[in-house]
Amino acid sequence: MLPSDAPKSISAAVQPFFSTQFLRFCLVGASGVFVNLFALAALTGIGFLSSLASAISIEISVLSNFVMNEYWTFREGERSTALGTRFLRFQLVSLLGAGIQWCVFLVANIIFYALLNGSEALSVYFAQTQGTLDMILMPI
């Protein structure tokens, strides 16, 4: 039999998931998906390689999420650290997730490219990618 305070402790445990702040946080995260997809479509639409466009769109969505969380989700919170410090902290935390997301995108991109175009077409894909890396890493 459950202790008499069981419903109260369960209610207390799930209550934060129904707060206005948590729901705002979820909406910001969902909007980040749309920002990412829109930026990816726009960048590939103007000629960026999908791998580079994906990395840029991930960063655009991270910036969007920071701004929305800063000025909407957590606007009422106490600000004990400077905006720049909060921004750098948010970027560092997001970097791990962004790295995982980008790697998954690259692997899925390669798999679908091979499925749609045949495995011999991968040499063309990697040649294009190497050309892009050379341009990015080339000293000015």
Disulfide bonds with the S-S distance in Angstrom:
none
